[in-house]
Amino acid sequence: MRRLMRIYRVLIQTAWATALEYRAQVLLWILSSIFPLVMMVVWLAVVDEAGPLTGWGRADFISYYVGAALVYHFTFVWTVWQWEEDIRTGDLSPKLLKPLDPFHYLLTEQFGWKVFILLFVAPLVMVIAWASPAIHYPITVAQAAAFGLSVAAGFMLSMLMTSAFGVLAFWSTQVSNLYQLWVGVGSFLSGWIAPLALFPTGIRQVAYWLPFRSTLGFPMEILTDRLTWPEIGFGFAVTFGWCVVFLVLYRIGWRAGLKRYEAVGA
Amino acid sequence: MRNYFRLLGIFYKNTLIGELEYRLNFWANLALSLFWLTWAALSVRVYFFHTDTIAGWSYPEMLIVMGLFFFMNGYRQIVPAPNLSRLSEYVRMGTLDYILTKPVDSQFLISLRHIGVYNWGDPLLGLGLAAYALWRLGRVPSVDQLLLFVLLCVAGMVLLYSFSLILQTPTIWLVNVERVDAVVQGLLETGRFPINFFRGWIRGMLTLIFPIAFMTTFPAQALLGQLNWGMAAAAIGLAILLFTLSSVFWRFALRYYTGASS
């Protein structure tokens, strides 16, 4: 365990250095992901026309989507493309020779980027939130801790989910398309297109049991003080439950795929 | 001029033949496009759970804008994106040297040499969605309105290209600005929705500085008969202006190009 911690520290430092090196590109990339803010604008137009919707006014939408734009950067991972390319091109072979499972490299790589966002982007958003009267996160210290934990759990879930899809690349060349479909359907149920509170009850109940909410809606509902503690507990239970499901799927796929990979003779 | 068309024929023929070999991919891409279009159309329905119109736009009217967004975004992925995103590589690897020595206009080569064929379904399906929305509205545009629509679409396409080129040209000095196409894409995403949804300075910016309104909202309004010829003249004028500007800027930037080897 100590050994693994030491390895993790070095790998995260490496990823951090890479992120720092390409900081201009990272900033451009962050600027380009203004999509949650477009969603916000649409909702504001709806509110202007129809008045507050079941307790959601202008300030609520602004707070929700500005926070969501930040949370998205923490929980979004692009590991599935890495898996696909490694497996398709055979880049996986040298990685297999290393004494550590490739998953650890991918995890620490993503982690390094997240540290970059935490240090550079999060303070910026915090200043904006503090300076703007419309943005308001009325939470206690305990809720803030739960929020932090839920973002970390959402990141972990995304990581395991993409890996479970990624190892399908041993069998198919359409994995990134497949994953995009999955995430695309998920964007509807994650609280991305609309806060889940605004959906009809039936859809909302389904969304509460699926993994997508954990990556965006759930942290944001904690941050905007819309959940009671039992509800928060339920959210975490669903998140960790799906983490276990995807971990198992990923390990099964990885083992079976590796045998196949050898069989191809790459 | 005829030579240029012949060149395009040669460039694209090979790409198309190559792509058609992967028949499964070809159909899979079409199915994906159809899925995303349906998905986008259904997900905006969420907004209309709460109200009948948003900023004066009903659901079918908004679907026209959504269809035109797919049309423009598809066009972006077929022509400007695959070409202009290569500029960084051209400068870094020195390929631009070869391009400049060819007896063909350099702007022509960097803008039209390649074609992204994998996403050909988006523009067609997008127009299909717009037609479906018109049918739902029970509206048949007059010949005038159709002509206006076509003119505005062409102007929108020229604007999107010129605007991308202007953003991409600083590559000559900065070498590595690979993610510029992501910025263009991000801005174009705002075109999923009618410009009237945006307020104040953001609307001004999306109309005049980043002319996204000219790409989706105004052509949609032409189909709905809410636009006059004055607007078409403005759109065409702006397109000519921006195209000239991008062309001048490209030539100006080339004067500073020193080559990778020298």
Interface residues (C-beta under 8 A of the other chain):
Chain A: A24 Q25 L28 W29 L31 S32 S33 I34 F35 V38 V41 V42 W43 L44 A45 V46 D48 E49 A50 L53 Q174 N177 L181 G184 V185 S187 F188 I193 A194 L198 F199 P200
Chain B: A28 L32 F35 W36 W39 S43 V46 Y47 F49 H50 T51 T53 I54 A55 N176 V177 E178 R179 V180 A182 V183 Q185 G186 E189 T190 R192 F193 N196 F197 F198 R199 I202
